[in-house]
Amino acid sequence: MPLTRRLANRLVHAGRRFVERAGAIQPGTDLAESFGSFGAGSYISYPVATLYGARAIHIGADTLIGRSCSLLVGYAPDDPDLPDRGIVIGDRCVLGAGTMLTAHESITIGDDVWFGVDVFVSDASHGYQDPDTPIGVQLGAHQPVVIGAGSWVGHGAIILPGASIGRHVVVGAGSVVRGTVPDHAVVAGVPARIVRRLEPGVGWVASHDATDVRPVWTAAEVAAMLAGDA
């Protein structure tokens, strides 16, 4: 590669890194101060796809939100009737690139929740009962969404209005979740169903076969195995 092209390539990527760092939303920036609350050490990567209703969004400490995410509260950027806490995200969360949270009443995400990329969460949908009115203008009921602390939501999952996901739950990639998911469960599919649950004193038991049991390992034991010490 000619030297001039190599230098141009370096400059372009250096400029991009500068813009990404300068454009991030973090404590001390004007955009962070427009939020209902924005915790110490938290960071929203640049570029943001869409952001409105920031005063109704509360983000805990040390939370990372990936680039091209959308955080939306209300029906439009100038909606005057916002809930006080439309989107609440806890401490130490990681929301992958392309995540979209759209709230009209309440989406609550507990501490230490991690998302893969392109996860969609909404607390409202559309009605269809009137056959003479376009579906897009038939607004559905608002149904709060809760995702419990310590849970993992895989790539491309969709969390529907009214979903209540317990603590330390795994949501498989591409799943569509509605209804209630208990603590310490693994769900997958469309619609998502429980495929494995923790039974104290037994282990992680498969829903389709009670003899299919995976052992319980502590984080320290997993680390030791990965290090080859077990």
The 8 nearest C-alpha neighbors of each residue, nearest first, counted from 0:
[[1, 2, 5, 4, 3, 6, 8, 7],
 [2, 0, 4, 3, 5, 6, 7, 8],
 [1, 3, 5, 4, 6, 0, 7, 8],
 [4, 2, 6, 5, 1, 7, 0, 8],
 [5, 3, 7, 6, 1, 2, 8, 0],
 [4, 6, 2, 8, 3, 7, 9, 1],
 [7, 5, 9, 3, 8, 4, 2, 10],
 [6, 8, 4, 10, 9, 5, 3, 11],
 [9, 7, 5, 11, 6, 10, 4, 12],
 [10, 8, 6, 12, 7, 11, 13, 5],
 [11, 9, 13, 7, 8, 12, 14, 6],
 [10, 12, 14, 8, 13, 9, 7, 15],
 [13, 11, 15, 14, 9, 10, 16, 8],
 [12, 14, 10, 16, 15, 11, 9, 17],
 [15, 13, 17, 11, 12, 16, 10, 18],
 [14, 16, 12, 18, 17, 13, 19, 11],
 [15, 17, 19, 13, 14, 18, 12, 20],
 [18, 16, 14, 20, 15, 19, 21, 13],
 [17, 19, 21, 15, 20, 16, 22, 14],
 [20, 18, 16, 45, 22, 17, 21, 15],
 [21, 19, 17, 18, 23, 22, 16, 45],
 [20, 22, 18, 19, 23, 17, 45, 16],
 [21, 23, 19, 45, 20, 18, 24, 46],
 [24, 22, 45, 44, 20, 43, 21, 19],
 [25, 23, 43, 42, 31, 30, 28, 22],
 [24, 26, 42, 31, 28, 41, 23, 27],
 [27, 25, 28, 31, 39, 37, 24, 41],
 [26, 28, 25, 29, 31, 32, 30, 24],
 [29, 27, 31, 30, 26, 25, 24, 32],
 [30, 28, 32, 31, 33, 27, 24, 26],
 [29, 31, 33, 32, 28, 24, 34, 25],
 [32, 30, 28, 33, 29, 34, 26, 25],
 [31, 33, 29, 30, 34, 28, 27, 37],
 [32, 34, 30, 31, 54, 53, 29, 35],
 [35, 33, 54, 53, 36, 32, 31, 56],
 [34, 36, 54, 57, 56, 55, 53, 33],
 [37, 35, 57, 34, 58, 38, 56, 32],
 [36, 38, 58, 57, 31, 59, 34, 26],
 [39, 37, 60, 59, 41, 58, 40, 36],
 [38, 40, 60, 41, 61, 26, 37, 59],
 [39, 41, 61, 60, 38, 42, 62, 26],
 [42, 40, 61, 62, 60, 39, 38, 63],
 [43, 41, 25, 63, 24, 44, 64, 62],
 [44, 42, 64, 24, 23, 63, 65, 25],
 [45, 43, 66, 23, 65, 46, 64, 42],
 [46, 44, 23, 19, 47, 66, 22, 43],
 [45, 47, 66, 67, 44, 48, 22, 19],
 [46, 48, 67, 45, 68, 49, 66, 69],
 [47, 49, 67, 68, 69, 46, 50, 66],
 [50, 48, 69, 47, 70, 51, 68, 71],
 [51, 49, 70, 71, 69, 53, 48, 47],
 [50, 52, 76, 71, 53, 72, 70, 49],
 [51, 53, 72, 54, 55, 71, 73, 76],
 [54, 52, 34, 56, 55, 51, 33, 35],
 [53, 55, 35, 34, 56, 52, 33, 83],
 [56, 54, 84, 83, 85, 53, 35, 52],
 [57, 55, 86, 53, 35, 54, 34, 85],
 [58, 56, 36, 87, 35, 37, 88, 86],
 [57, 59, 88, 37, 38, 36, 87, 89],
 [60, 58, 90, 38, 89, 88, 37, 62],
 [59, 61, 38, 90, 39, 41, 62, 40],
 [62, 60, 41, 40, 91, 90, 39, 63],
 [61, 63, 41, 91, 92, 60, 90, 93],
 [64, 62, 93, 42, 41, 43, 92, 94],
 [65, 63, 43, 94, 93, 44, 42, 95],
 [66, 64, 96, 95, 44, 94, 43, 68],
 [65, 67, 44, 96, 45, 68, 46, 47],
 [68, 66, 48, 47, 97, 46, 96, 65],
 [67, 69, 97, 98, 48, 47, 66, 99],
 [68, 70, 49, 99, 48, 50, 100, 71],
 [71, 69, 50, 100, 99, 101, 49, 68],
 [72, 70, 101, 51, 50, 52, 102, 100],
 [73, 71, 52, 102, 103, 101, 85, 51],
 [74, 72, 103, 75, 81, 78, 52, 102],
 [73, 75, 78, 72, 103, 76, 71, 77],
 [74, 76, 78, 77, 73, 51, 72, 52],
 [75, 77, 51, 78, 52, 74, 73, 50],
 [76, 78, 75, 79, 52, 51, 74, 73],
 [77, 79, 75, 80, 76, 73, 74, 81],
 [80, 78, 81, 77, 73, 76, 75, 52],
 [81, 79, 78, 82, 73, 77, 74, 83],
 [80, 82, 73, 79, 83, 55, 78, 72],
 [81, 83, 85, 84, 104, 55, 80, 103],
 [84, 82, 55, 85, 81, 54, 35, 56],
 [85, 83, 55, 82, 86, 56, 87, 105],
 [84, 86, 105, 55, 82, 104, 102, 72],
 [87, 85, 56, 106, 84, 105, 107, 57],
 [86, 88, 107, 57, 56, 58, 108, 84],
 [89, 87, 108, 58, 59, 107, 57, 109],
 [90, 88, 110, 59, 109, 108, 58, 92],
 [89, 91, 59, 60, 110, 92, 62, 61],
 [92, 90, 62, 61, 111, 110, 60, 89],
 [91, 93, 62, 111, 112, 113, 90, 110],
 [92, 94, 113, 63, 64, 62, 114, 95],
 [95, 93, 114, 64, 113, 65, 63, 98],
 [94, 96, 116, 115, 65, 114, 98, 64],
 [97, 95, 65, 116, 66, 98, 67, 68],
 [96, 98, 117, 68, 67, 116, 95, 99],
 [97, 99, 117, 118, 68, 96, 119, 95],
 [100, 98, 69, 119, 68, 70, 120, 118],
 [101, 99, 120, 70, 121, 119, 71, 69],
 [100, 102, 71, 121, 72, 70, 99, 120],
 [103, 101, 72, 122, 104, 121, 85, 105],
 [102, 104, 73, 72, 105, 122, 85, 141],
 [103, 105, 85, 102, 82, 141, 143, 122],
 [106, 104, 85, 143, 102, 86, 107, 144],
 [105, 107, 144, 86, 143, 145, 85, 102],
 [108, 106, 87, 145, 86, 88, 144, 146],
 [109, 107, 88, 146, 89, 145, 87, 147],
 [110, 108, 148, 89, 147, 146, 112, 88],
 [109, 111, 89, 148, 90, 112, 91, 92],
 [112, 110, 92, 149, 91, 148, 90, 113],
 [113, 111, 92, 149, 150, 110, 148, 151],
 [114, 112, 93, 151, 92, 94, 152, 111],
 [115, 113, 94, 152, 95, 151, 153, 93],
 [114, 116, 154, 153, 95, 152, 118, 94],
 [115, 117, 95, 96, 154, 118, 97, 98],
 [116, 118, 97, 98, 155, 154, 96, 119],
 [117, 119, 98, 155, 156, 116, 157, 154],
 [120, 118, 157, 99, 98, 100, 158, 156],
 [121, 119, 158, 100, 157, 99, 159, 101],
 [122, 120, 101, 160, 123, 102, 159, 100],
 [121, 123, 160, 142, 143, 102, 141, 144],
 [124, 122, 141, 160, 121, 139, 140, 142],
 [123, 125, 139, 138, 126, 160, 140, 122],
 [126, 124, 139, 138, 137, 134, 135, 127],
 [125, 127, 139, 137, 138, 128, 134, 124],
 [126, 128, 134, 129, 137, 125, 130, 133],
 [127, 129, 126, 130, 137, 134, 132, 131],
 [128, 130, 131, 132, 127, 137, 126, 133],
 [131, 129, 132, 128, 127, 133, 134, 126],
 [130, 132, 129, 133, 128, 134, 127, 137],
 [133, 131, 129, 130, 134, 137, 136, 127],
 [132, 134, 135, 136, 131, 137, 130, 127],
 [135, 133, 137, 127, 136, 132, 126, 125],
 [136, 134, 133, 137, 125, 138, 126, 132],
 [135, 137, 134, 133, 138, 132, 125, 126],
 [138, 136, 126, 134, 125, 135, 139, 127],
 [139, 137, 125, 126, 136, 124, 140, 135],
 [138, 140, 125, 126, 124, 123, 137, 141],
 [139, 141, 123, 142, 138, 124, 125, 126],
 [140, 142, 123, 122, 104, 143, 139, 103],
 [141, 143, 161, 122, 160, 123, 140, 144],
 [144, 142, 105, 161, 122, 106, 104, 160],
 [143, 145, 106, 162, 161, 122, 163, 160],
 [144, 146, 163, 107, 164, 106, 108, 147],
 [147, 145, 164, 108, 109, 163, 107, 165],
 [146, 148, 166, 165, 109, 164, 150, 145],
 [149, 147, 109, 110, 166, 150, 112, 111],
 [148, 150, 167, 111, 112, 166, 110, 147],
 [151, 149, 167, 168, 112, 148, 166, 169],
 [150, 152, 169, 113, 112, 114, 170, 168],
 [153, 151, 170, 114, 169, 115, 113, 171],
 [152, 154, 172, 115, 171, 170, 156, 114],
 [153, 155, 115, 172, 116, 156, 117, 173],
 [154, 156, 173, 118, 117, 172, 116, 153],
 [155, 157, 173, 174, 118, 172, 154, 153],
 [158, 156, 175, 119, 120, 118, 159, 174],
 [159, 157, 120, 176, 175, 119, 177, 162],
 [158, 160, 177, 162, 121, 176, 157, 120],
 [161, 159, 122, 142, 123, 121, 162, 144],
 [160, 162, 142, 144, 143, 178, 159, 163],
 [161, 163, 178, 177, 144, 160, 159, 179],
 [164, 162, 179, 145, 144, 178, 146, 180],
 [165, 163, 180, 146, 147, 179, 145, 162],
 [164, 166, 182, 147, 181, 180, 168, 146],
 [167, 165, 147, 182, 148, 168, 149, 150],
 [166, 168, 150, 149, 183, 182, 148, 165],
 [167, 169, 150, 184, 183, 166, 185, 182],
 [168, 170, 185, 151, 150, 152, 171, 186],
 [171, 169, 152, 186, 153, 187, 185, 151],
 [170, 172, 187, 153, 174, 186, 169, 173],
 [173, 171, 153, 154, 156, 174, 155, 170],
 [172, 174, 156, 155, 154, 171, 175, 153],
 [175, 173, 188, 156, 187, 189, 191, 172],
 [174, 176, 157, 190, 189, 191, 156, 158],
 [177, 175, 158, 191, 159, 190, 174, 157],
 [176, 178, 162, 159, 158, 161, 179, 175],
 [177, 179, 162, 163, 161, 180, 176, 164],
 [180, 178, 163, 162, 164, 181, 177, 165],
 [179, 181, 164, 165, 163, 178, 182, 184],
 [182, 180, 165, 184, 179, 164, 183, 166],
 [181, 183, 165, 166, 184, 168, 167, 180],
 [184, 182, 167, 168, 197, 196, 166, 181],
 [183, 185, 196, 168, 182, 195, 181, 186],
 [184, 186, 169, 195, 194, 193, 168, 170],
 [187, 185, 193, 192, 170, 194, 191, 171],
 [188, 186, 191, 171, 174, 192, 170, 193],
 [187, 189, 191, 174, 190, 192, 175, 173],
 [190, 188, 191, 175, 174, 187, 176, 192],
 [189, 191, 175, 188, 176, 192, 174, 177],
 [192, 190, 188, 187, 189, 176, 175, 174],
 [193, 191, 186, 187, 194, 188, 190, 189],
 [192, 194, 186, 195, 185, 184, 187, 206],
 [193, 195, 206, 186, 205, 185, 192, 187],
 [194, 196, 205, 185, 204, 206, 193, 184],
 [197, 195, 184, 203, 204, 183, 185, 198],
 [196, 198, 203, 202, 183, 199, 204, 184],
 [197, 199, 201, 202, 203, 200, 196, 204],
 [200, 198, 201, 197, 202, 203, 215, 196],
 [199, 201, 202, 198, 197, 215, 203, 214],
 [202, 200, 198, 199, 203, 212, 214, 204],
 [203, 201, 214, 215, 198, 197, 213, 212],
 [202, 204, 197, 213, 196, 212, 195, 198],
 [205, 203, 212, 195, 196, 209, 211, 202],
 [206, 204, 195, 208, 211, 207, 194, 209],
 [205, 207, 194, 195, 208, 204, 209, 193],
 [206, 208, 205, 209, 194, 211, 195, 204],
 [209, 207, 210, 205, 211, 206, 204, 212],
 [208, 210, 211, 205, 204, 206, 207, 212],
 [209, 211, 208, 212, 204, 205, 207, 213],
 [212, 210, 209, 208, 205, 204, 213, 203],
 [213, 211, 204, 203, 210, 202, 205, 214],
 [212, 214, 203, 202, 204, 215, 211, 205],
 [215, 213, 202, 203, 216, 212, 201, 204],
 [214, 216, 202, 213, 217, 203, 201, 197],
 [217, 215, 220, 214, 221, 218, 219, 202],
 [216, 218, 220, 219, 221, 215, 222, 223],
 [217, 219, 221, 220, 222, 216, 223, 215],
 [220, 218, 222, 217, 221, 223, 216, 224],
 [219, 221, 223, 217, 222, 218, 216, 224],
 [220, 222, 224, 218, 223, 219, 225, 217],
 [223, 221, 219, 225, 220, 224, 226, 218],
 [222, 224, 228, 226, 220, 221, 225, 229],
 [225, 223, 229, 227, 221, 226, 222, 228],
 [224, 226, 222, 227, 223, 221, 228, 229],
 [225, 227, 223, 224, 228, 222, 229, 221],
 [228, 226, 224, 225, 229, 223, 222, 221],
 [227, 229, 223, 226, 224, 225, 222, 220],
 [228, 224, 223, 227, 220, 226, 225, 221]]
